[in-house]
Amino acid sequence: MRIDIATLFPEMCESVLNESIIGRARRRGHIELHCHQIRDYTLNRQKQVDDYPYGGGHGMIMQAQPIYDCCMDVIGQVCAAGHERPRVIFMTAAGAPLTEAKCRELARCGSLLLVCGHYEGVDERVIEALADEELSIGDYVLTGGELAALVVADSVFRLCPGVLSCPEGYEDESHYNGLLEYPQYSRPEEWNGRCVPEVLLSGHHANIERWRREQSLERTRLRRPDLYQEYLKKVNSENS
Ligand code: SAM
């Protein structure tokens, strides 16, 4: 899997994705990341990438031309390196919400190009010209698309073969099957007067599985009734 990020802050994206599990997987060649400076594609001497909004209003808007030229160059590089044409995703607060199901779908693509806006956003025409889709990481507004692109890259990369040491790991985790994960514990058995649930010390695998399943269902019902209702609908339609 290859992910490219078009941004005004390539070092910020590089540094985060050089750490920990994703950094190790990159160094081992399981995944590929390239960050590109949109400012390098400006046609003016000041390397200015933004201008005032037509119609007035606050702040500045990123202009279409440098973003377009940057993305077209990156698409050419990706194809020349033997990858399929990347799916182009603009990070926007108005995009479709990122979900674990969307991450799984994106992890099946050979390559993604994530485009980060800044200031008050991006000239709509370049989104119309290039975007396969727009994604939002939540119902709040960030100062730039970099943190959103990093969230997408991290959550997609971790699903790719070779990234997690135990690939089955993510199938138990929150959101994989529409539920939240059960509570987890490690040593010692007692900490500050709080004990690990007895069943987890029993060595009885069927009982442990049952307990985890019950905890997962109950936690989802209490904390995320929206997910719980969706899960029940899915199970009922599978059984009917
Ligand atoms: N004026 C825009 C609006 O109201 O939707 C917000 C612009 S925001 C200050 C600057 C950039 O941050 C956006 O172009 C986008 O790339 C990114 N951004 C902000 N919130 C985001 C979110 N929830 N998800 C993804 N990207 C976001």
Residues whose N, C-alpha, C, O or C-beta is under 5 A from the ligand:
A	BS01	SAM	M91 T92 A93 A94 V115 C116 G117 H118 Y119 E120 G121 V122 L135 S136 I137 G138 Y140 V141 L142 T143 G144 G145 A148
